[in-house]
Amino acid sequence: MKKIEIALMHAMFKHLHHNVDRVINFPAIEKLNQEIDQFWPGSLIVGPGDDAAVISKIGSEVLVLKMESHCTPCVVSPYKSAYTCVSGTIRDIVAMGGRPFALMNFVGTRPLEEKVIVGPCGFGDHCTCGQCRLMTSKERVDLIMRGIKDACQLLDVFIVGGGFSTSFSDVVPAVVCAAVGN
């Protein structure tokens, strides 16, 4: 793994997740929001720092936006974790009063032909618990994508786009979903 990847993963999973108020400069974001308000006065109704952002559209309509990641859990349970990523994203839009209708996703992984351990020992070099499965990165991505598709299908949300990369070298895949509702 490259040094920059290690630093980013460390920042994301160690510092940012548990110390978000110390890592993110919320006053700088608030200043940016004030600058946005110059272009679209009154458009930001709720955000940042809430479960989802609410912005106004033309007239009295609003959009509710949310992005969520479930990277680390996908090492142990790719299908369920990706399903939960979608569900959590959608839940926060509903909690803000929106009706979700569209989702985009990003999945980043190791090269597709590389072997990965899926299960409790997935962060190591081999399974010691007897519950893990050795599979290709492609097979894990297939499980992740099926979890995303199944959750969207159940929740009646369209998948309108996304991204994919096989340039990750860490055992942890990137699984990110962003959704919009009105």
VMD Tcl script that builds the backbone (N, CA, C; Angstrom):
set m [mol new atoms 546]
animate dup $m
set s [atomselect $m all]
$s set {name element resname resid chain x y z} {
  {N N MET 1 A 0.842 -1.173 0.000}
  {CA C MET 1 A 0.000 0.000 0.000}
  {C C MET 1 A 0.892 1.243 0.000}
  {N N LYS 2 A 0.514 2.234 -0.796}
  {CA C LYS 2 A 1.276 3.465 -0.857}
  {C C LYS 2 A 1.098 4.267 0.431}
  {N N LYS 3 A 2.100 5.094 0.760}
  {CA C LYS 3 A 2.058 5.875 1.993}
  {C C LYS 3 A 0.838 6.788 2.047}
  {N N ILE 4 A 0.489 7.384 0.930}
  {CA C ILE 4 A -0.660 8.290 0.917}
  {C C ILE 4 A -1.961 7.528 1.204}
  {N N GLU 5 A -2.088 6.291 0.685}
  {CA C GLU 5 A -3.273 5.485 0.973}
  {C C GLU 5 A -3.359 5.156 2.458}
  {N N ILE 6 A -2.225 4.805 3.049}
  {CA C ILE 6 A -2.193 4.494 4.475}
  {C C ILE 6 A -2.625 5.714 5.282}
  {N N ALA 7 A -2.118 6.866 4.934}
  {CA C ALA 7 A -2.450 8.095 5.656}
  {C C ALA 7 A -3.935 8.420 5.516}
  {N N LEU 8 A -4.478 8.280 4.321}
  {CA C LEU 8 A -5.891 8.581 4.113}
  {C C LEU 8 A -6.785 7.601 4.859}
  {N N MET 9 A -6.450 6.314 4.801}
  {CA C MET 9 A -7.243 5.316 5.514}
  {C C MET 9 A -7.190 5.574 7.025}
  {N N HIS 10 A -6.001 5.902 7.522}
  {CA C HIS 10 A -5.844 6.190 8.944}
  {C C HIS 10 A -6.711 7.387 9.327}
  {N N ALA 11 A -6.646 8.440 8.525}
  {CA C ALA 11 A -7.445 9.635 8.813}
  {C C ALA 11 A -8.935 9.316 8.769}
  {N N MET 12 A -9.337 8.551 7.772}
  {CA C MET 12 A -10.755 8.258 7.602}
  {C C MET 12 A -11.306 7.391 8.720}
  {N N PHE 13 A -10.610 6.322 9.040}
  {CA C PHE 13 A -11.180 5.342 9.959}
  {C C PHE 13 A -10.788 5.547 11.417}
  {N N LYS 14 A -9.658 6.145 11.677}
  {CA C LYS 14 A -9.228 6.323 13.061}
  {C C LYS 14 A -9.651 7.675 13.605}
  {N N HIS 15 A -9.306 8.732 12.878}
  {CA C HIS 15 A -9.529 10.077 13.395}
  {C C HIS 15 A -10.892 10.635 13.020}
  {N N LEU 16 A -11.208 10.609 11.758}
  {CA C LEU 16 A -12.424 11.257 11.295}
  {C C LEU 16 A -13.672 10.628 11.892}
  {N N HIS 17 A -13.752 9.318 11.903}
  {CA C HIS 17 A -14.966 8.646 12.363}
  {C C HIS 17 A -15.293 8.976 13.822}
  {N N HIS 18 A -14.288 9.030 14.683}
  {CA C HIS 18 A -14.537 9.227 16.106}
  {C C HIS 18 A -14.294 10.652 16.574}
  {N N ASN 19 A -13.667 11.468 15.764}
  {CA C ASN 19 A -13.334 12.841 16.162}
  {C C ASN 19 A -13.738 13.835 15.086}
  {N N VAL 20 A -14.908 13.650 14.516}
  {CA C VAL 20 A -15.315 14.457 13.376}
  {C C VAL 20 A -15.289 15.948 13.694}
  {N N ASP 21 A -15.632 16.320 14.917}
  {CA C ASP 21 A -15.655 17.738 15.268}
  {C C ASP 21 A -14.257 18.340 15.378}
  {N N ARG 22 A -13.248 17.517 15.594}
  {CA C ARG 22 A -11.877 18.016 15.675}
  {C C ARG 22 A -11.163 17.964 14.331}
  {N N VAL 23 A -11.625 17.123 13.422}
  {CA C VAL 23 A -10.962 16.955 12.134}
  {C C VAL 23 A -11.544 17.872 11.072}
  {N N ILE 24 A -12.859 18.049 11.077}
  {CA C ILE 24 A -13.520 18.873 10.066}
  {C C ILE 24 A -13.643 20.297 10.576}
  {N N ASN 25 A -13.280 21.239 9.744}
  {CA C ASN 25 A -13.360 22.648 10.090}
  {C C ASN 25 A -14.765 23.152 9.748}
  {N N PHE 26 A -15.718 22.960 10.677}
  {CA C PHE 26 A -17.098 23.343 10.421}
  {C C PHE 26 A -17.268 24.845 10.191}
  {N N PRO 27 A -16.520 25.726 10.875}
  {CA C PRO 27 A -16.649 27.159 10.546}
  {C C PRO 27 A -16.279 27.470 9.087}
  {N N ALA 28 A -15.286 26.761 8.551}
  {CA C ALA 28 A -14.928 26.980 7.149}
  {C C ALA 28 A -16.051 26.517 6.220}
  {N N ILE 29 A -16.707 25.413 6.569}
  {CA C ILE 29 A -17.839 24.935 5.777}
  {C C ILE 29 A -18.987 25.934 5.863}
  {N N GLU 30 A -19.233 26.469 7.051}
  {CA C GLU 30 A -20.290 27.466 7.218}
  {C C GLU 30 A -20.004 28.707 6.364}
  {N N LYS 31 A -18.735 29.114 6.315}
  {CA C LYS 31 A -18.355 30.264 5.478}
  {C C LYS 31 A -18.628 29.951 4.000}
  {N N LEU 32 A -18.285 28.740 3.582}
  {CA C LEU 32 A -18.563 28.325 2.205}
  {C C LEU 32 A -20.061 28.361 1.931}
  {N N ASN 33 A -20.856 27.901 2.907}
  {CA C ASN 33 A -22.310 27.929 2.738}
  {C C ASN 33 A -22.822 29.359 2.593}
  {N N GLN 34 A -22.209 30.304 3.305}
  {CA C GLN 34 A -22.605 31.708 3.164}
  {C C GLN 34 A -22.271 32.219 1.762}
  {N N GLU 35 A -21.133 31.770 1.215}
  {CA C GLU 35 A -20.769 32.160 -0.139}
  {C C GLU 35 A -21.737 31.551 -1.162}
  {N N ILE 36 A -22.154 30.321 -0.925}
  {CA C ILE 36 A -23.141 29.687 -1.799}
  {C C ILE 36 A -24.444 30.466 -1.743}
  {N N ASP 37 A -24.781 30.969 -0.573}
  {CA C ASP 37 A -26.012 31.726 -0.396}
  {C C ASP 37 A -26.035 32.993 -1.258}
  {N N GLN 38 A -24.864 33.497 -1.622}
  {CA C GLN 38 A -24.816 34.665 -2.510}
  {C C GLN 38 A -25.308 34.303 -3.912}
  {N N PHE 39 A -25.050 33.073 -4.355}
  {CA C PHE 39 A -25.480 32.623 -5.680}
  {C C PHE 39 A -26.932 32.163 -5.678}
  {N N TRP 40 A -27.328 31.443 -4.628}
  {CA C TRP 40 A -28.686 30.911 -4.500}
  {C C TRP 40 A -29.219 31.289 -3.122}
  {N N PRO 41 A -29.672 32.524 -2.943}
  {CA C PRO 41 A -30.112 32.980 -1.617}
  {C C PRO 41 A -31.174 32.064 -1.011}
  {N N GLY 42 A -30.937 31.688 0.235}
  {CA C GLY 42 A -31.888 30.872 0.977}
  {C C GLY 42 A -32.013 29.434 0.518}
  {N N SER 43 A -31.100 28.980 -0.334}
  {CA C SER 43 A -31.253 27.627 -0.883}
  {C C SER 43 A -30.874 26.533 0.114}
  {N N LEU 44 A -29.940 26.793 1.021}
  {CA C LEU 44 A -29.545 25.783 2.001}
  {C C LEU 44 A -30.446 25.914 3.221}
  {N N ILE 45 A -31.311 24.942 3.397}
  {CA C ILE 45 A -32.275 24.984 4.494}
  {C C ILE 45 A -31.697 24.292 5.723}
  {N N VAL 46 A -31.102 23.105 5.540}
  {CA C VAL 46 A -30.496 22.348 6.640}
  {C C VAL 46 A -29.158 21.805 6.175}
  {N N GLY 47 A -28.123 21.949 6.999}
  {CA C GLY 47 A -26.804 21.414 6.702}
  {C C GLY 47 A -25.743 22.442 7.011}
  {N N PRO 48 A -24.499 22.076 7.112}
  {CA C PRO 48 A -23.970 20.729 7.271}
  {C C PRO 48 A -24.076 20.290 8.723}
  {N N GLY 49 A -23.738 19.053 8.971}
  {CA C GLY 49 A -23.731 18.530 10.325}
  {C C GLY 49 A -24.962 17.734 10.683}
  {N N ASP 50 A -25.968 17.767 9.828}
  {CA C ASP 50 A -27.169 16.978 10.066}
  {C C ASP 50 A -27.051 15.667 9.309}
  {N N ASP 51 A -28.046 14.795 9.489}
  {CA C ASP 51 A -28.016 13.515 8.798}
  {C C ASP 51 A -28.066 13.667 7.293}
  {N N ALA 52 A -28.773 14.680 6.825}
  {CA C ALA 52 A -28.883 14.926 5.391}
  {C C ALA 52 A -29.019 16.432 5.194}
  {N N ALA 53 A -28.674 16.894 4.017}
  {CA C ALA 53 A -28.822 18.315 3.701}
  {C C ALA 53 A -30.153 18.516 3.007}
  {N N VAL 54 A -30.767 19.668 3.266}
  {CA C VAL 54 A -32.016 20.033 2.608}
  {C C VAL 54 A -31.777 21.356 1.903}
  {N N ILE 55 A -32.004 21.359 0.594}
  {CA C ILE 55 A -31.854 22.591 -0.179}
  {C C ILE 55 A -33.141 22.864 -0.941}
  {N N SER 56 A -33.391 24.158 -1.181}
  {CA C SER 56 A -34.614 24.500 -1.907}
  {C C SER 56 A -34.371 24.426 -3.399}
  {N N LYS 57 A -35.428 24.081 -4.105}
  {CA C LYS 57 A -35.420 24.104 -5.566}
  {C C LYS 57 A -36.241 25.305 -6.013}
  {N N ILE 58 A -36.673 25.286 -7.237}
  {CA C ILE 58 A -37.524 26.346 -7.740}
  {C C ILE 58 A -38.860 26.301 -7.012}
  {N N GLY 59 A -39.326 27.453 -6.583}
  {CA C GLY 59 A -40.606 27.505 -5.878}
  {C C GLY 59 A -40.476 26.976 -4.477}
  {N N SER 60 A -41.471 26.211 -4.048}
  {CA C SER 60 A -41.489 25.704 -2.676}
  {C C SER 60 A -40.938 24.285 -2.562}
  {N N GLU 61 A -40.526 23.693 -3.677}
  {CA C GLU 61 A -39.988 22.327 -3.644}
  {C C GLU 61 A -38.606 22.312 -2.990}
  {N N VAL 62 A -38.270 21.169 -2.379}
  {CA C VAL 62 A -36.949 21.000 -1.774}
  {C C VAL 62 A -36.332 19.695 -2.238}
  {N N LEU 63 A -35.010 19.620 -2.153}
  {CA C LEU 63 A -34.270 18.378 -2.373}
  {C C LEU 63 A -33.600 18.001 -1.066}
  {N N VAL 64 A -33.587 16.714 -0.772}
  {CA C VAL 64 A -32.897 16.195 0.408}
  {C C VAL 64 A -31.771 15.311 -0.118}
  {N N LEU 65 A -30.541 15.572 0.332}
  {CA C LEU 65 A -29.358 14.880 -0.170}
  {C C LEU 65 A -28.614 14.202 0.968}
  {N N LYS 66 A -28.075 13.022 0.694}
  {CA C LYS 66 A -27.326 12.288 1.715}
  {C C LYS 66 A -26.266 11.416 1.053}
  {N N MET 67 A -25.113 11.305 1.687}
  {CA C MET 67 A -24.058 10.398 1.246}
  {C C MET 67 A -23.583 9.615 2.467}
  {N N GLU 68 A -23.312 8.334 2.274}
  {CA C GLU 68 A -22.879 7.482 3.376}
  {C C GLU 68 A -21.909 6.437 2.845}
  {N N SER 69 A -21.019 5.982 3.704}
  {CA C SER 69 A -20.095 4.914 3.309}
  {C C SER 69 A -20.194 3.759 4.295}
  {N N HIS 70 A -19.909 2.575 3.793}
  {CA C HIS 70 A -19.833 1.366 4.613}
  {C C HIS 70 A -18.666 0.546 4.090}
  {N N CYS 71 A -17.481 1.036 4.321}
  {CA C CYS 71 A -16.291 0.409 3.759}
  {C C CYS 71 A -15.827 -0.786 4.588}
  {N N THR 72 A -15.447 -0.549 5.822}
  {CA C THR 72 A -14.888 -1.593 6.672}
  {C C THR 72 A -15.824 -2.787 6.849}
  {N N PRO 73 A -17.144 -2.586 7.072}
  {CA C PRO 73 A -18.022 -3.762 7.232}
  {C C PRO 73 A -18.070 -4.669 6.005}
  {N N CYS 74 A -17.744 -4.135 4.819}
  {CA C CYS 74 A -17.790 -4.948 3.597}
  {C C CYS 74 A -16.680 -5.990 3.534}
  {N N VAL 75 A -15.692 -5.900 4.411}
  {CA C VAL 75 A -14.654 -6.929 4.491}
  {C C VAL 75 A -15.252 -8.204 5.070}
  {N N VAL 76 A -16.104 -8.038 6.056}
  {CA C VAL 76 A -16.693 -9.178 6.765}
  {C C VAL 76 A -17.947 -9.691 6.051}
  {N N SER 77 A -18.792 -8.770 5.604}
  {CA C SER 77 A -20.075 -9.152 5.019}
  {C C SER 77 A -20.439 -8.196 3.876}
  {N N PRO 78 A -19.920 -8.435 2.675}
  {CA C PRO 78 A -20.103 -7.487 1.573}
  {C C PRO 78 A -21.564 -7.215 1.207}
  {N N TYR 79 A -22.363 -8.253 1.086}
  {CA C TYR 79 A -23.760 -8.070 0.670}
  {C C TYR 79 A -24.537 -7.275 1.716}
  {N N LYS 80 A -24.534 -7.741 2.952}
  {CA C LYS 80 A -25.301 -7.089 4.021}
  {C C LYS 80 A -24.823 -5.661 4.269}
  {N N SER 81 A -23.527 -5.441 4.214}
  {CA C SER 81 A -22.989 -4.110 4.480}
  {C C SER 81 A -23.346 -3.121 3.383}
  {N N ALA 82 A -23.287 -3.549 2.132}
  {CA C ALA 82 A -23.686 -2.668 1.029}
  {C C ALA 82 A -25.180 -2.374 1.102}
  {N N TYR 83 A -25.966 -3.383 1.440}
  {CA C TYR 83 A -27.409 -3.223 1.621}
  {C C TYR 83 A -27.682 -2.193 2.716}
  {N N THR 84 A -26.931 -2.300 3.817}
  {CA C THR 84 A -27.075 -1.366 4.931}
  {C C THR 84 A -26.634 0.039 4.544}
  {N N CYS 85 A -25.630 0.159 3.709}
  {CA C CYS 85 A -25.169 1.469 3.247}
  {C C CYS 85 A -26.300 2.192 2.513}
  {N N VAL 86 A -26.953 1.489 1.604}
  {CA C VAL 86 A -28.088 2.067 0.884}
  {C C VAL 86 A -29.204 2.405 1.866}
  {N N SER 87 A -29.550 1.469 2.735}
  {CA C SER 87 A -30.651 1.665 3.687}
  {C C SER 87 A -30.396 2.860 4.599}
  {N N GLY 88 A -29.162 3.019 5.067}
  {CA C GLY 88 A -28.824 4.149 5.931}
  {C C GLY 88 A -28.912 5.475 5.208}
  {N N THR 89 A -28.489 5.479 3.959}
  {CA C THR 89 A -28.581 6.690 3.153}
  {C C THR 89 A -30.041 7.079 2.960}
  {N N ILE 90 A -30.851 6.117 2.604}
  {CA C ILE 90 A -32.279 6.344 2.379}
  {C C ILE 90 A -32.976 6.739 3.686}
  {N N ARG 91 A -32.629 6.070 4.787}
  {CA C ARG 91 A -33.230 6.363 6.094}
  {C C ARG 91 A -33.057 7.831 6.464}
  {N N ASP 92 A -31.866 8.375 6.228}
  {CA C ASP 92 A -31.612 9.757 6.607}
  {C C ASP 92 A -32.385 10.740 5.733}
  {N N ILE 93 A -32.614 10.398 4.482}
  {CA C ILE 93 A -33.444 11.256 3.626}
  {C C ILE 93 A -34.881 11.245 4.133}
  {N N VAL 94 A -35.384 10.059 4.473}
  {CA C VAL 94 A -36.746 9.951 5.007}
  {C C VAL 94 A -36.850 10.699 6.337}
  {N N ALA 95 A -35.819 10.589 7.194}
  {CA C ALA 95 A -35.827 11.263 8.498}
  {C C ALA 95 A -35.897 12.776 8.357}
  {N N MET 96 A -35.403 13.307 7.247}
  {CA C MET 96 A -35.455 14.748 7.012}
  {C C MET 96 A -36.723 15.157 6.264}
  {N N GLY 97 A -37.641 14.210 6.072}
  {CA C GLY 97 A -38.915 14.527 5.451}
  {C C GLY 97 A -38.959 14.338 3.949}
  {N N GLY 98 A -37.929 13.733 3.377}
  {CA C GLY 98 A -37.882 13.553 1.929}
  {C C GLY 98 A -38.376 12.184 1.487}
  {N N ARG 99 A -38.686 12.097 0.211}
  {CA C ARG 99 A -39.035 10.821 -0.431}
  {C C ARG 99 A -37.910 10.493 -1.390}
  {N N PRO 100 A -37.036 9.533 -1.041}
  {CA C PRO 100 A -35.885 9.219 -1.895}
  {C C PRO 100 A -36.328 8.660 -3.247}
  {N N PHE 101 A -35.607 9.070 -4.304}
  {CA C PHE 101 A -35.951 8.545 -5.626}
  {C C PHE 101 A -34.746 8.131 -6.453}
  {N N ALA 102 A -33.537 8.623 -6.151}
  {CA C ALA 102 A -32.371 8.283 -6.981}
  {C C ALA 102 A -31.138 8.084 -6.115}
  {N N LEU 103 A -30.289 7.122 -6.523}
  {CA C LEU 103 A -29.064 6.805 -5.797}
  {C C LEU 103 A -27.911 6.662 -6.776}
  {N N MET 104 A -26.748 7.125 -6.350}
  {CA C MET 104 A -25.497 6.878 -7.073}
  {C C MET 104 A -24.572 6.161 -6.106}
  {N N ASN 105 A -23.659 5.345 -6.649}
  {CA C ASN 105 A -22.747 4.621 -5.774}
  {C C ASN 105 A -21.338 4.659 -6.337}
  {N N PHE 106 A -20.389 4.437 -5.444}
  {CA C PHE 106 A -18.996 4.270 -5.849}
  {C C PHE 106 A -18.457 3.046 -5.125}
  {N N VAL 107 A -17.793 2.181 -5.874}
  {CA C VAL 107 A -17.133 1.011 -5.294}
  {C C VAL 107 A -15.684 1.016 -5.762}
  {N N GLY 108 A -14.788 0.949 -4.816}
  {CA C GLY 108 A -13.363 0.854 -5.122}
  {C C GLY 108 A -12.808 -0.417 -4.507}
  {N N THR 109 A -11.973 -1.120 -5.242}
  {CA C THR 109 A -11.490 -2.411 -4.762}
  {C C THR 109 A -10.109 -2.713 -5.329}
  {N N ARG 110 A -9.574 -3.816 -4.889}
  {CA C ARG 110 A -8.332 -4.342 -5.467}
  {C C ARG 110 A -8.609 -4.800 -6.898}
  {N N PRO 111 A -7.571 -5.056 -7.681}
  {CA C PRO 111 A -7.801 -5.620 -9.016}
  {C C PRO 111 A -8.714 -6.851 -8.930}
  {N N LEU 112 A -9.579 -6.999 -9.900}
  {CA C LEU 112 A -10.649 -7.999 -9.848}
  {C C LEU 112 A -10.175 -9.440 -9.713}
  {N N GLU 113 A -8.997 -9.769 -10.237}
  {CA C GLU 113 A -8.525 -11.152 -10.178}
  {C C GLU 113 A -7.829 -11.488 -8.852}
  {N N GLU 114 A -7.516 -10.492 -8.023}
  {CA C GLU 114 A -6.841 -10.755 -6.751}
  {C C GLU 114 A -7.755 -11.473 -5.777}
  {N N LYS 115 A -7.166 -12.314 -4.949}
  {CA C LYS 115 A -7.910 -13.051 -3.930}
  {C C LYS 115 A -8.091 -12.175 -2.689}
  {N N VAL 116 A -9.260 -12.286 -2.072}
  {CA C VAL 116 A -9.555 -11.581 -0.828}
  {C C VAL 116 A -10.219 -12.566 0.130}
  {N N ILE 117 A -10.050 -12.327 1.406}
  {CA C ILE 117 A -10.715 -13.129 2.432}
  {C C ILE 117 A -11.957 -12.364 2.854}
  {N N VAL 118 A -13.101 -13.013 2.789}
  {CA C VAL 118 A -14.356 -12.397 3.196}
  {C C VAL 118 A -14.835 -13.109 4.453}
  {N N GLY 119 A -14.927 -12.356 5.536}
  {CA C GLY 119 A -15.332 -12.905 6.820}
  {C C GLY 119 A -14.586 -12.222 7.942}
  {N N PRO 120 A -14.734 -12.727 9.171}
  {CA C PRO 120 A -14.115 -12.094 10.337}
  {C C PRO 120 A -12.593 -11.929 10.238}
  {N N CYS 121 A -11.922 -12.788 9.505}
  {CA C CYS 121 A -10.459 -12.715 9.385}
  {C C CYS 121 A -10.016 -11.940 8.144}
  {N N GLY 122 A -10.950 -11.263 7.482}
  {CA C GLY 122 A -10.674 -10.583 6.224}
  {C C GLY 122 A -9.628 -9.493 6.288}
  {N N PHE 123 A -9.299 -9.030 7.487}
  {CA C PHE 123 A -8.276 -7.990 7.624}
  {C C PHE 123 A -6.872 -8.573 7.715}
  {N N GLY 124 A -6.779 -9.888 7.807}
  {CA C GLY 124 A -5.486 -10.550 7.921}
  {C C GLY 124 A -5.078 -11.262 6.651}
  {N N ASP 125 A -4.030 -12.074 6.768}
  {CA C ASP 125 A -3.494 -12.799 5.616}
  {C C ASP 125 A -4.146 -14.163 5.397}
  {N N HIS 126 A -4.769 -14.702 6.443}
  {CA C HIS 126 A -5.409 -16.012 6.309}
  {C C HIS 126 A -6.502 -16.156 7.370}
  {N N CYS 127 A -7.379 -17.115 7.151}
  {CA C CYS 127 A -8.490 -17.357 8.070}
  {C C CYS 127 A -8.035 -18.244 9.227}
  {N N THR 128 A -8.376 -17.820 10.439}
  {CA C THR 128 A -8.084 -18.628 11.617}
  {C C THR 128 A -9.364 -19.075 12.327}
  {N N CYS 129 A -10.527 -18.595 11.833}
  {CA C CYS 129 A -11.792 -18.904 12.519}
  {C C CYS 129 A -12.587 -20.002 11.830}
  {N N GLY 130 A -12.265 -20.314 10.577}
  {CA C GLY 130 A -12.995 -21.332 9.846}
  {C C GLY 130 A -14.319 -20.857 9.259}
  {N N GLN 131 A -14.636 -19.574 9.393}
  {CA C GLN 131 A -15.910 -19.040 8.898}
  {C C GLN 131 A -15.748 -18.195 7.633}
  {N N CYS 132 A -14.539 -17.970 7.203}
  {CA C CYS 132 A -14.289 -17.062 6.077}
  {C C CYS 132 A -14.329 -17.801 4.741}
  {N N ARG 133 A -14.479 -17.009 3.671}
  {CA C ARG 133 A -14.437 -17.548 2.309}
  {C C ARG 133 A -13.341 -16.828 1.540}
  {N N LEU 134 A -12.557 -17.577 0.814}
  {CA C LEU 134 A -11.568 -16.996 -0.084}
  {C C LEU 134 A -12.260 -16.821 -1.432}
  {N N MET 135 A -12.218 -15.606 -1.961}
  {CA C MET 135 A -12.851 -15.336 -3.251}
  {C C MET 135 A -12.049 -14.281 -3.990}
  {N N THR 136 A -12.391 -14.050 -5.228}
  {CA C THR 136 A -11.731 -12.988 -5.974}
  {C C THR 136 A -12.360 -11.657 -5.589}
  {N N SER 137 A -11.625 -10.608 -5.847}
  {CA C SER 137 A -12.147 -9.271 -5.624}
  {C C SER 137 A -13.420 -9.052 -6.444}
  {N N LYS 138 A -13.471 -9.624 -7.641}
  {CA C LYS 138 A -14.663 -9.514 -8.483}
  {C C LYS 138 A -15.864 -10.158 -7.815}
  {N N GLU 139 A -15.671 -11.332 -7.205}
  {CA C GLU 139 A -16.784 -11.995 -6.530}
  {C C GLU 139 A -17.295 -11.141 -5.364}
  {N N ARG 140 A -16.367 -10.492 -4.650}
  {CA C ARG 140 A -16.781 -9.608 -3.551}
  {C C ARG 140 A -17.536 -8.393 -4.101}
  {N N VAL 141 A -17.049 -7.818 -5.195}
  {CA C VAL 141 A -17.738 -6.681 -5.818}
  {C C VAL 141 A -19.137 -7.102 -6.270}
  {N N ASP 142 A -19.256 -8.304 -6.818}
  {CA C ASP 142 A -20.572 -8.798 -7.231}
  {C C ASP 142 A -21.536 -8.847 -6.043}
  {N N LEU 143 A -21.062 -9.289 -4.878}
  {CA C LEU 143 A -21.899 -9.315 -3.675}
  {C C LEU 143 A -22.279 -7.897 -3.240}
  {N N ILE 144 A -21.313 -6.989 -3.291}
  {CA C ILE 144 A -21.568 -5.593 -2.926}
  {C C ILE 144 A -22.629 -4.996 -3.850}
  {N N MET 145 A -22.454 -5.186 -5.146}
  {CA C MET 145 A -23.391 -4.611 -6.111}
  {C C MET 145 A -24.781 -5.243 -5.991}
  {N N ARG 146 A -24.832 -6.522 -5.668}
  {CA C ARG 146 A -26.134 -7.166 -5.476}
  {C C ARG 146 A -26.833 -6.589 -4.239}
  {N N GLY 147 A -26.065 -6.315 -3.182}
  {CA C GLY 147 A -26.638 -5.691 -1.986}
  {C C GLY 147 A -27.191 -4.306 -2.285}
  {N N ILE 148 A -26.445 -3.520 -3.067}
  {CA C ILE 148 A -26.912 -2.190 -3.454}
  {C C ILE 148 A -28.184 -2.297 -4.296}
  {N N LYS 149 A -28.168 -3.180 -5.285}
  {CA C LYS 149 A -29.322 -3.356 -6.180}
  {C C LYS 149 A -30.547 -3.834 -5.410}
  {N N ASP 150 A -30.382 -4.841 -4.553}
  {CA C ASP 150 A -31.516 -5.395 -3.830}
  {C C ASP 150 A -32.149 -4.364 -2.891}
  {N N ALA 151 A -31.331 -3.583 -2.204}
  {CA C ALA 151 A -31.873 -2.554 -1.310}
  {C C ALA 151 A -32.623 -1.492 -2.105}
  {N N CYS 152 A -32.054 -1.059 -3.212}
  {CA C CYS 152 A -32.729 -0.049 -4.041}
  {C C CYS 152 A -34.038 -0.586 -4.601}
  {N N GLN 153 A -34.018 -1.831 -5.016}
  {CA C GLN 153 A -35.229 -2.436 -5.567}
  {C C GLN 153 A -36.322 -2.521 -4.499}
  {N N LEU 154 A -35.972 -2.946 -3.303}
  {CA C LEU 154 A -36.943 -3.057 -2.221}
  {C C LEU 154 A -37.489 -1.682 -1.829}
  {N N LEU 155 A -36.625 -0.667 -1.821}
  {CA C LEU 155 A -37.023 0.669 -1.374}
  {C C LEU 155 A -37.562 1.537 -2.504}
  {N N ASP 156 A -37.652 0.972 -3.712}
  {CA C ASP 156 A -38.200 1.678 -4.873}
  {C C ASP 156 A -37.408 2.948 -5.204}
  {N N VAL 157 A -36.081 2.792 -5.207}
  {CA C VAL 157 A -35.171 3.892 -5.536}
  {C C VAL 157 A -34.370 3.500 -6.770}
  {N N PHE 158 A -34.265 4.407 -7.731}
  {CA C PHE 158 A -33.523 4.134 -8.956}
  {C C PHE 158 A -32.026 4.318 -8.739}
  {N N ILE 159 A -31.215 3.429 -9.309}
  {CA C ILE 159 A -29.763 3.638 -9.363}
  {C C ILE 159 A -29.502 4.382 -10.664}
  {N N VAL 160 A -29.072 5.650 -10.553}
  {CA C VAL 160 A -28.934 6.492 -11.741}
  {C C VAL 160 A -27.486 6.652 -12.205}
  {N N GLY 161 A -26.535 6.134 -11.445}
  {CA C GLY 161 A -25.141 6.243 -11.871}
  {C C GLY 161 A -24.209 5.821 -10.757}
  {N N GLY 162 A -22.935 5.948 -11.048}
  {CA C GLY 162 A -21.954 5.585 -10.044}
  {C C GLY 162 A -20.565 5.521 -10.621}
  {N N GLY 163 A -19.652 5.041 -9.818}
  {CA C GLY 163 A -18.265 4.928 -10.237}
  {C C GLY 163 A -17.668 3.628 -9.747}
  {N N PHE 164 A -16.550 3.262 -10.361}
  {CA C PHE 164 A -15.908 2.004 -10.023}
  {C C PHE 164 A -14.412 2.131 -10.264}
  {N N SER 165 A -13.611 1.605 -9.342}
  {CA C SER 165 A -12.158 1.630 -9.489}
  {C C SER 165 A -11.570 0.321 -8.981}
  {N N THR 166 A -10.575 -0.184 -9.694}
  {CA C THR 166 A -9.848 -1.374 -9.244}
  {C C THR 166 A -8.414 -1.021 -8.864}
  {N N SER 167 A -8.195 0.220 -8.471}
  {CA C SER 167 A -6.837 0.655 -8.152}
  {C C SER 167 A -6.545 0.664 -6.654}
  {N N PHE 168 A -7.456 0.176 -5.839}
  {CA C PHE 168 A -7.230 0.147 -4.400}
  {C C PHE 168 A -6.297 -1.008 -4.050}
  {N N SER 169 A -5.412 -0.776 -3.092}
  {CA C SER 169 A -4.506 -1.842 -2.684}
  {C C SER 169 A -4.819 -2.350 -1.278}
  {N N ASP 170 A -5.656 -1.668 -0.542}
  {CA C ASP 170 A -5.997 -2.075 0.807}
  {C C ASP 170 A -7.031 -3.207 0.774}
  {N N VAL 171 A -7.117 -3.981 1.855}
  {CA C VAL 171 A -8.105 -5.061 1.928}
  {C C VAL 171 A -9.520 -4.509 2.074}
  {N N VAL 172 A -9.636 -3.259 2.500}
  {CA C VAL 172 A -10.934 -2.631 2.712}
  {C C VAL 172 A -11.411 -1.999 1.413}
  {N N PRO 173 A -12.556 -2.453 0.885}
  {CA C PRO 173 A -13.076 -1.813 -0.316}
  {C C PRO 173 A -13.771 -0.500 0.047}
  {N N ALA 174 A -13.845 0.403 -0.897}
  {CA C ALA 174 A -14.615 1.631 -0.706}
  {C C ALA 174 A -16.039 1.358 -1.199}
  {N N VAL 175 A -17.005 1.639 -0.353}
  {CA C VAL 175 A -18.411 1.475 -0.723}
  {C C VAL 175 A -19.135 2.722 -0.250}
  {N N VAL 176 A -19.547 3.555 -1.211}
  {CA C VAL 176 A -20.152 4.843 -0.894}
  {C C VAL 176 A -21.441 4.985 -1.696}
  {N N CYS 177 A -22.491 5.466 -1.041}
  {CA C CYS 177 A -23.770 5.713 -1.713}
  {C C CYS 177 A -24.188 7.148 -1.442}
  {N N ALA 178 A -24.740 7.786 -2.455}
  {CA C ALA 178 A -25.310 9.122 -2.328}
  {C C ALA 178 A -26.696 9.082 -2.944}
  {N N ALA 179 A -27.659 9.697 -2.262}
  {CA C ALA 179 A -29.041 9.648 -2.741}
  {C C ALA 179 A -29.669 11.022 -2.657}
  {N N VAL 180 A -30.749 11.174 -3.416}
  {CA C VAL 180 A -31.506 12.410 -3.421}
  {C C VAL 180 A -32.986 12.087 -3.324}
  {N N GLY 181 A -33.704 12.942 -2.625}
  {CA C GLY 181 A -35.145 12.797 -2.509}
  {C C GLY 181 A -35.789 14.165 -2.556}
  {N N ASN 182 A -37.117 14.185 -2.601}
  {CA C ASN 182 A -37.810 15.477 -2.581}
  {C C ASN 182 A -39.006 15.394 -1.659}
}
mol reanalyze $m
mol bondsrecalc $m
mol representation Tube
mol addrep $m
